């Protein structure tokens, strides 16, 4: 079965956004619960970058 490749998958910007999204999650694992108020919005923002990139094409 062939994998479907969408237009946004071909963009270097999209690939960089996916790589960036992984970094905050790695760092956030080390943050204690006390920093939850900063961690959660940071992770949501990191996830939104590639999603917006997909929508804008």
Secondary structure, DSSP 8 states (H G I E B T S, - for coil): ------GGGG-HHHHHHHHHHHHHHHHHTTS-GGGHHHHHHHHHHHHHHHHHHHHH-
